[in-house]
Amino acid sequence: MSRESEPAKKRPPHPTLPRLRGRVGWGPLKEAAIAALVALGLFVLMIGVRTDQGPTGALVITTRFELLAKIVAAVFVGRLLWALTRRQANVSIGDLVPASVKAAASGVAVYAAAAFLVFALIVPIVFYTNRYLLDLAILIVTYTMLGFGLNIVVGLAGLLDLGYVAFYAVGAYSYALIAQYFGLSFWICLPLAGIFAAFAGLLLGFPVLRLRGDYLAIVTLGFGEIIRLILLNWQNLTGGPNGISGIARPSFFGLPFNSTDNGFAATFGLQYSPTHRVVFLYYLILALALVTNWVTLRLRRLPIGRAWEALREDEVACRALGINTTNTKLTAFAMGAMFGGFAGAFFATRQGFISPESFTFGESALVLAIVVLGGMGSQLGVAVAATVMLGGFELFREFEQYRMLVFGAAMVAIVIYRPRGLVATRTPSVFLHEGKDIPAAIVRDARAETPT
């Protein structure tokens, strides 16, 4: 056999060669350059060019290319350092946290929900003299309740709903119209608003039974806009863009919150204060949110809750198991819409005035962001995300020009480092407390009946 016909023997690669190639490669520089080009394209008109009003009132264009160059350079250096750290050290954010801190955090997480609830109960006591913080707390709990309702549709059933604000609007307008035309009290109008919102959820559920993914999201988005346009153009009933004003306020078992002799303060021998009504509204929406949370947790343990989770994981397998996906989807939409209607009724009675401008797509996007960032399927995560997002909005209110920029950067960081949400873990729906032994006779019968 000639020497040319012999197979060439390959030398084994040096064990450090791939590591050296990874260190001296052009990959990090390429990533940094691409990130810098993207930053340049995004910020060249936002930061590099600015329009100001001149002495004559006309717009004058001024350039800030030096600031633009600094930002692009910072993006280049930051991306380069990130790429080098990821390739060479292979360090993750979790590796930077000590093991003792991780163990302590896992132990504290068990009591986080109880601590959160205790803090929510004492908020009116601690901040009784601060009306601004009380109003902010009411807003946070309202969006927490909306997040609980949307969590049924998105987190448990896996149905992407971009028009959840429609049920919020239906509940608010149902309460306002019933209270205005029939003179019913808040406690009677509240369940009626939830029923009307659940009916709207069924109306949305029937056309989207065969849709999933992006197509479902587009249809739900269109449904939300349809409801808003109906409220905007049906002026004889909804008032159109002028909205509905003079909505009845809730009372404490028939005792109004005013300074009359039959008011709440006079009945209990207290000095009249407008804060009494605010505190009552806070505890009212907190009670509604807690009831929503309790009902959701109970539903998860029922067969319908497990059917929702099966639908979320795989609809085809769900059908193969004999689960009626039609009823499963409709119940998810109806239950989520009902809780959204309750929140809408509370919003109407708290504001005393509603208009279509209060129910835009931005509200749906905010509630969906709360559910996704908090952790889909996690009730505690929804409460934490609502507190962080709405509290963060108010924290950066003085920096209005940079508030959305900081908010967007925080969302990107959460998506990268916590892709499953702030609270990714949740309690299982079904527990196996102890193992059960299967008798040998049952095993033999099962094997005998199995076809070969």
Long-range contacts (C-beta under 8 A, 24 or more apart in sequence): 22-87, 22-88, 23-87, 23-88, 27-83, 27-87, 28-80, 28-83, 28-84, 28-87, 29-80, 31-79, 31-80, 31-83, 32-76, 32-77, 32-79, 32-80, 32-83, 33-76, 35-75, 35-76, 35-79, 36-72, 36-73, 36-75, 36-76, 36-79, 39-71, 39-72, 39-75, 39-76, 40-68, 40-72, 43-68, 43-71, 43-72, 44-68, 47-71, 93-417, 109-423, 109-425, 112-380, 113-380, 116-380, 116-383, 116-384, 117-290, 120-286, 121-286, 123-282, 124-279, 124-282, 124-283, 128-275, 128-279, 129-275, 131-275, 131-278, 134-275, 134-278, 134-279, 134-282, 135-278, 136-390, 136-391, 136-394, 137-282, 138-278, 138-281, 138-282, 138-285, 138-350, 139-390, 140-386, 140-387, 140-390, 140-391, 141-282, 141-285, 141-286, 141-289, 141-386, 142-285, 142-343, 142-346, 142-347, 143-366, 143-367, 143-370, 143-386, 143-390, 144-289, 144-370, 144-382, 144-383, 144-386, 144-387, 145-285, 145-288, 145-289, 145-292, 145-339, 145-342, 145-343, 145-346, 146-339, 146-340, 146-343, 146-367, 146-370, 147-367, 147-370, 147-371, 147-374, 147-382, 147-383, 147-385, 147-386, 148-289, 148-292, 148-293, 148-296, 148-339, 148-379, 148-382, 149-292, 149-335, 149-336, 149-337, 149-338, 149-339, 149-340, 149-343, 150-336, 150-340, 150-367, 150-368, 150-370, 150-371, 151-296, 151-336, 151-371, 151-376, 151-377, 151-378, 151-379, 151-382, 152-296, 152-299, 152-308, 152-332, 152-335, 152-336, 152-339, 153-332, 153-333, 153-336, 154-368, 154-371, 154-372, 154-376, 155-371, 155-375, 155-376, 155-377, 155-378, 156-296, 156-300, 156-305, 156-308, 156-309, 156-312, 156-332, 156-377, 157-308, 157-309, 157-311, 157-312, 157-328, 157-329, 157-332, 158-308, 158-311, 158-312, 158-313, 159-208, 159-212, 159-216, 159-329, 159-332, 159-333, 160-213, 160-214, 160-216, 160-217, 160-220, 161-216, 161-217, 161-220, 161-333, 161-336, 161-364, 161-368, 162-217, 162-218, 162-220, 162-221, 162-224, 162-361, 162-364, 162-365, 162-368, 163-204, 163-220, 163-221, 163-222, 163-223, 163-224, 163-225, 163-227, 163-364, 164-220, 164-224, 164-336, 164-340, 164-364, 164-367, 164-368, 165-224, 165-228, 165-359, 165-360, 165-361, 165-363, 165-364, 165-367, 166-200, 166-204, 166-223, 166-224, 166-226, 166-227, 166-228, 166-359, 167-197, 167-200, 167-201, 167-336, 167-337, 167-338, 167-340, 167-341, 167-344, 168-197, 168-340, 168-341, 168-343, 168-344, 168-347, 168-359, 168-363, 169-227, 169-228, 169-231, 169-344, 169-356, 169-358, 169-359, 170-196, 170-197, 170-200, 170-227, 170-337, 170-341, 170-344, 171-196, 171-197, 171-340, 171-341, 171-342, 171-343, 171-344, 171-345, 171-347, 171-348, 172-344, 172-345, 172-347, 172-348, 172-354, 172-358, 172-359, 173-231, 173-238, 173-244, 173-344, 173-348, 173-354, 174-341, 174-344, 174-345, 175-247, 175-344, 175-345, 175-348, 175-349, 176-244, 176-247, 176-348, 176-354, 177-237, 177-238, 177-244, 179-247, 179-248, 179-349, 180-244, 180-246, 180-247, 180-248, 185-248, 185-250, 185-251, 186-248, 186-249, 186-250, 186-251, 186-345, 186-349, 187-250, 189-345, 190-342, 190-345, 190-346, 193-341, 193-342, 193-344, 193-345, 194-338, 194-339, 194-341, 194-342, 194-345, 195-338, 195-341, 196-341, 197-337, 197-338, 197-340, 197-341, 197-342, 197-344, 198-334, 198-335, 198-337, 198-338, 198-341, 199-334, 200-227, 200-337, 200-341, 201-330, 201-333, 201-334, 201-335, 201-336, 201-337, 201-338, 202-330, 202-333, 202-334, 204-333, 204-337, 205-329, 205-330, 205-332, 205-333, 205-334, 206-330, 208-329, 209-325, 209-326, 209-329, 209-330, 212-315, 221-361, 221-364, 224-361, 224-364, 225-361, 227-359, 228-356, 228-359, 228-360, 231-356, 231-359, 232-356, 238-356, 239-355, 240-356, 241-355, 241-356, 241-357, 242-355, 243-353, 243-354, 243-355, 243-356, 243-357, 244-348, 244-353, 244-354, 244-355, 245-352, 245-353, 246-352, 246-353, 247-348, 247-349, 247-351, 247-352, 247-353, 247-354, 248-349, 249-277, 249-349, 249-352, 250-280, 250-281, 250-284, 250-349, 252-280, 281-346, 281-350, 284-346, 285-343, 285-346, 285-350, 288-342, 288-343, 288-346, 292-339, 292-342, 293-379, 296-379, 297-379, 299-335, 300-429, 301-429, 301-430, 304-328, 304-331, 305-429, 306-429, 306-430, 308-332, 309-377, 309-429, 369-411, 372-421, 373-411, 373-414, 373-421, 373-422, 374-421, 374-422, 374-423, 375-420, 375-421, 375-422, 375-423, 375-424, 375-425, 375-426, 376-420, 376-421, 377-426, 378-421, 378-423, 378-424, 378-425, 378-426, 379-426, 380-423, 380-426, 381-421, 381-422, 381-423, 381-424, 381-426, 384-422, 384-423, 385-421, 385-422, 388-422
